[in-house]
């Protein structure tokens, strides 16, 4: 396979400038290990923190050099989870959404690489000040939680602001080799992809959710706080959850006051929908890149195709220059 070498691949000792997002519950040790085995860096999704699930995921990853990612404000409520993960000697730790300064310091003191995901230039400068080795510039096109800046203008702005102090990686709406090529031309050293790997065979995603994602297009995604409310997750502003629409969101999006007035009942209903795999209620958490995905594949196949397409796109772009 043709390779693309960047500061990211050299720093992490990987073959391809691709990181899989630490999607809560979807990114288990199986997916992280598959991405790392294929030459990228796979991250286990620490999410809101479940010690038993983390232990199981690292066991599942075996000897593959994987990392782990946490929601920073949630980790602050149970910081012992970081100790649990650091004992596993991850390849890297990723922190997103909140002040990670103390976590960065603790992680780097154990000679483990640090990744911080940001959604603004100001946050990127903070992350660089904390000592982050890699900074993910996440645009609003991303699945899961995000803010308001779009990927295309955010990435080069972050590169300009902190590229001399940290390795910048692009995220948000990137689901194929064209996105990787675009990110590299913007000055990023690689990409982090979530939605693309959500549709991998190794992700902890049910078949119906995969089918809904593959059938969807990028025009049909929605950002809302409804699911966070019914799950009891108090996300700070301006972060909202990016998902596919469904009947439940159609009912409650824009009607949150009424939802909160009967939140206990709705929480029970949402939990039951999870148990029943009812995707008229339960969210499929993907971003705009879902419109570029037409099939589920092994993670290794995704990476191989992404690199080949990126190389073709870059060569085609350079051919335009006379």
Wavefront OBJ file of the C-alpha trace (Angstrom):
o trace
v 0.000 0.000 0.000
v 1.191 3.524 -0.764
v 1.957 5.381 2.459
v 1.456 8.969 3.571
v 4.073 10.049 6.089
v 3.515 13.060 8.340
v 4.653 14.350 11.718
v 1.760 12.378 13.200
v 2.858 9.015 11.799
v 6.437 9.626 12.932
v 5.458 10.765 16.421
v 3.077 7.857 17.052
v 5.095 5.261 15.151
v 2.137 4.358 12.931
v 1.895 3.684 9.208
v -1.063 5.901 8.326
v -2.164 9.344 9.597
v -5.527 8.057 10.791
v -6.928 7.912 14.329
v -10.270 6.361 15.215
v -12.431 8.449 17.518
v -13.036 7.190 21.070
v -16.784 6.892 20.540
v -18.466 6.088 23.841
v -19.542 2.422 23.897
v -19.134 1.983 20.100
v -15.319 2.097 20.213
v -14.405 -0.961 22.230
v -11.072 -2.741 22.375
v -11.995 -4.778 19.311
v -12.355 -1.704 17.090
v -9.342 0.082 18.564
v -7.174 -2.999 18.058
v -8.357 -3.421 14.457
v -7.457 0.188 13.619
v -4.023 -0.094 15.237
v -3.357 -3.436 13.551
v -4.156 -1.795 10.199
v -1.554 0.922 10.754
v -3.552 3.705 12.400
v -4.122 4.499 16.062
v -7.247 3.058 17.614
v -8.761 4.717 20.667
v -11.043 3.013 23.177
v -14.037 5.147 24.099
v -13.855 5.905 27.808
v -17.035 7.931 27.527
v -18.690 8.785 30.818
v -16.616 6.190 32.641
v -17.285 2.526 33.354
v -14.372 0.753 35.023
v -15.495 -2.771 34.156
v -16.113 -1.841 30.513
v -12.685 -0.202 30.265
v -10.949 -3.239 31.726
v -12.816 -5.521 29.337
v -11.969 -3.311 26.361
v -8.253 -3.257 27.120
v -8.318 -7.035 27.563
v -10.085 -7.298 24.209
v -7.408 -5.143 22.536
v -4.728 -7.646 23.530
v -1.202 -6.588 22.652
v -2.166 -3.966 20.073
v -0.894 -0.452 20.913
v -4.187 1.340 21.503
v -5.114 4.547 23.264
v -8.145 5.738 25.184
v -10.286 8.863 25.229
v -12.365 10.508 27.950
v -15.008 13.226 28.174
v -13.008 15.593 30.362
v -15.801 17.087 32.472
v -17.132 13.606 33.209
v -13.683 12.256 34.078
v -13.345 15.083 36.617
v -16.261 13.497 38.496
v -14.385 10.168 38.736
v -10.669 10.851 38.185
v -9.634 7.407 39.442
v -10.612 6.086 36.010
v -7.556 7.789 34.560
v -5.355 5.851 36.978
v -7.019 2.625 35.871
v -6.264 3.363 32.214
v -2.733 4.644 32.792
v -1.878 1.343 34.470
v -2.595 -0.265 31.087
v 0.125 1.879 29.474
v -1.969 3.169 26.560
v -0.262 4.453 23.436
v -1.939 7.814 24.011
v -4.669 9.479 26.077
v -7.250 11.792 24.547
v -9.222 14.410 26.483
v -12.213 16.321 25.083
v -14.628 18.952 26.399
v -13.274 20.746 29.422
v -10.188 21.817 31.326
v -7.804 18.875 31.017
v -4.722 20.602 32.419
v -4.342 18.369 35.476
v -5.024 15.221 33.461
v -2.479 16.247 30.825
v 0.155 16.840 33.473
v -0.479 13.487 35.148
v -0.462 11.595 31.852
v 2.723 13.198 30.548
v 4.464 12.531 33.876
v 4.122 8.842 32.985
v 5.607 9.359 29.505
v 2.318 8.735 27.746
v 1.378 10.872 24.762
v -1.492 13.341 25.137
v -4.174 14.242 22.614
v -6.595 17.100 23.289
v -9.660 17.690 21.144
v -10.787 21.298 20.739
v -13.572 23.172 19.009
v -12.085 26.679 18.849
v -8.775 28.465 18.437
v -8.902 29.673 22.035
v -9.261 26.089 23.245
v -6.361 25.052 21.002
v -4.110 27.644 22.618
v -5.139 26.366 26.061
v -4.356 22.783 25.049
v -0.944 23.801 23.728
v -0.248 25.632 26.990
v -1.135 22.492 28.932
v 1.438 20.574 26.889
v -0.761 18.526 24.563
v 1.315 16.659 21.990
v -1.525 16.362 19.479
v -4.469 18.735 19.093
v -7.611 17.570 17.307
v -9.437 20.475 15.637
v -13.009 19.186 15.612
v -15.508 20.857 13.320
v -19.232 20.954 13.886
v -19.822 18.360 11.157
v -18.644 15.631 13.529
v -20.954 13.052 15.024
v -21.526 12.989 18.754
v -20.957 16.176 20.699
v -19.494 19.280 19.114
v -19.726 23.042 19.002
v -20.291 25.547 16.182
v -17.057 26.033 14.190
v -16.914 24.240 10.835
v -13.963 22.013 9.977
v -12.765 23.819 6.847
v -12.009 27.206 8.482
v -11.198 25.823 11.939
v -8.354 23.496 10.969
v -6.029 26.026 9.287
v -6.796 28.567 12.012
v -5.668 26.060 14.640
v -2.611 25.183 12.572
v -1.687 28.869 12.405
v -2.238 29.315 16.129
v -0.490 26.258 17.611
v 1.058 24.236 14.784
v 4.537 25.154 15.964
v 3.839 23.702 19.429
v 1.694 20.646 18.714
v 0.719 18.280 15.919
v -2.673 19.317 14.548
v -5.171 16.690 13.373
v -8.499 17.399 11.670
v -11.887 15.957 12.613
v -15.483 16.545 11.615
v -17.187 15.325 8.450
v -14.127 13.368 7.279
v -15.122 9.917 6.101
v -12.949 9.055 3.106
v -9.646 9.724 1.372
v -10.838 12.992 -0.123
v -11.367 14.298 3.390
v -7.912 13.130 4.441
v -6.360 14.824 1.394
v -8.247 18.033 2.145
v -7.123 17.978 5.778
v -3.489 17.599 4.743
v -3.732 20.545 2.356
v -5.190 22.621 5.195
v -2.038 21.974 7.191
v -3.224 19.122 9.398
v -0.944 16.124 9.892
v -3.719 13.555 9.828
v -7.373 12.912 10.622
v -9.538 11.530 13.373
v -12.650 9.753 12.079
v -15.655 8.688 14.098
v -18.677 8.161 11.859
v -16.594 6.214 9.325
v -15.500 3.751 12.022
v -18.985 3.688 13.563
v -19.875 1.889 10.335
v -17.039 -0.620 10.669
v -17.698 -4.290 11.280
v -15.711 -4.140 14.519
v -17.683 -1.306 16.139
v -20.040 -2.197 18.990
v -23.024 -1.155 16.899
v -26.155 -3.172 16.251
v -27.010 -4.184 12.724
v -30.106 -1.985 12.537
v -28.086 1.079 13.564
v -25.537 0.248 10.865
v -28.329 -0.095 8.308
v -29.826 3.263 9.275
v -26.430 4.971 9.080
v -25.539 3.493 5.702
v -28.938 4.486 4.286
v -28.737 8.066 5.612
v -27.355 11.176 3.964
v -25.589 14.179 5.414
v -28.593 16.448 4.869
v -30.649 14.557 7.419
v -28.628 14.829 10.626
v -29.783 16.872 13.613
v -28.204 18.484 16.678
v -30.161 18.419 19.897
v -30.000 18.207 23.690
v -32.987 15.842 23.907
v -30.980 12.638 24.252
v -28.664 14.197 26.831
v -31.679 15.225 28.902
v -33.233 11.754 28.960
v -29.864 10.125 29.694
v -29.266 12.510 32.601
v -26.114 13.997 31.049
v -25.739 17.705 31.742
v -23.594 18.921 28.882
v -22.259 22.473 29.066
v -23.035 25.052 26.384
v -22.511 25.152 23.415
v -22.217 21.390 22.967
v -25.102 19.456 21.445
v -25.403 15.864 20.285
v -25.247 15.179 16.532
v -27.375 12.192 15.469
v -29.755 10.896 12.849
v -33.341 12.107 13.247
v -36.062 9.769 14.456
v -39.620 9.926 15.766
v -38.493 10.635 19.323
v -36.425 13.651 18.307
v -39.223 14.860 16.036
v -41.491 14.861 19.087
v -39.208 16.565 21.597
v -36.651 18.669 19.718
v -37.659 22.286 20.260
v -40.054 21.160 22.975
v -37.497 20.567 25.722
v -39.469 22.344 28.461
v -42.295 19.856 28.098
v -39.755 17.019 28.032
v -38.143 18.169 31.269
v -41.557 18.416 32.899
v -41.901 14.623 32.580
v -38.255 13.648 32.479
v -38.474 10.633 34.807
v -41.101 8.985 32.630
v -39.188 9.784 29.438
v -35.902 8.532 30.869
v -37.536 5.196 31.608
v -38.954 5.098 28.090
v -35.587 5.880 26.546
v -33.841 3.240 28.642
v -36.431 0.689 27.567
v -35.884 1.665 23.941
v -32.218 0.864 24.394
v -33.052 -2.554 25.790
v -35.498 -3.157 22.936
v -33.171 -1.803 20.185
v -35.943 0.609 19.246
v -34.324 3.141 16.900
v -37.537 5.118 16.515
v -36.534 6.338 19.976
v -32.888 5.436 20.518
v -30.319 7.699 18.832
v -27.922 6.706 16.054
v -24.954 8.952 16.857
v -23.261 9.974 13.604
v -22.277 13.193 11.820
v -22.570 14.657 8.332
v -19.923 12.306 6.964
v -22.549 9.559 7.105
v -23.644 10.671 3.649
v -20.314 9.470 2.236
v -20.676 5.958 3.649
v -22.459 3.303 1.606
v -21.441 0.080 3.305
v -20.076 -1.457 6.475
v -16.562 -2.852 6.105
v -13.685 -4.090 8.240
v -11.672 -1.218 9.701
v -8.588 -2.373 7.811
v -10.431 -2.119 4.491
v -11.610 1.377 5.374
v -8.065 2.509 6.106
v -6.658 0.919 2.952
v -9.326 2.562 0.784
v -8.923 5.903 2.531
v -5.174 6.035 1.952
v -5.485 4.976 -1.690
v -8.157 7.599 -2.354
v -6.182 10.314 -0.546
v -3.085 9.586 -2.597
v -5.135 9.698 -5.797
v -6.752 12.985 -4.762
v -3.432 14.599 -3.877
v -1.806 13.475 -7.098
v -4.786 14.771 -9.063
v -4.608 18.133 -7.299
v -0.917 18.525 -7.963
v -1.497 17.677 -11.641
v -3.598 20.844 -11.886
v -0.542 22.978 -11.160
v 1.342 23.940 -14.346
l 1 2 3 4 5 6 7 8 9 10 11 12 13 14 15 16 17 18 19 20 21 22 23 24 25 26 27 28 29 30 31 32 33 34 35 36 37 38 39 40 41 42 43 44 45 46 47 48 49 50 51 52 53 54 55 56 57 58 59 60 61 62 63 64 65 66 67 68 69 70 71 72 73 74 75 76 77 78 79 80 81 82 83 84 85 86 87 88 89 90 91 92 93 94 95 96 97 98 99 100 101 102 103 104 105 106 107 108 109 110 111 112 113 114 115 116 117 118 119 120 121 122 123 124 125 126 127 128 129 130 131 132 133 134 135 136 137 138 139 140 141 142 143 144 145 146 147 148 149 150 151 152 153 154 155 156 157 158 159 160 161 162 163 164 165 166 167 168 169 170 171 172 173 174 175 176 177 178 179 180 181 182 183 184 185 186 187 188 189 190 191 192 193 194 195 196 197 198 199 200 201 202 203 204 205 206 207 208 209 210 211 212 213 214 215 216 217 218 219 220 221 222 223 224 225 226 227 228 229 230 231 232 233 234 235 236 237 238 239 240 241 242 243 244 245 246 247 248 249 250 251 252 253 254 255 256 257 258 259 260 261 262 263 264 265 266 267 268 269 270 271 272 273 274 275 276 277 278 279 280 281 282 283 284 285 286 287 288 289 290 291 292 293 294 295 296 297 298 299 300 301 302 303 304 305 306 307 308 309 310 311 312 313 314 315 316 317 318 319 320 321 322
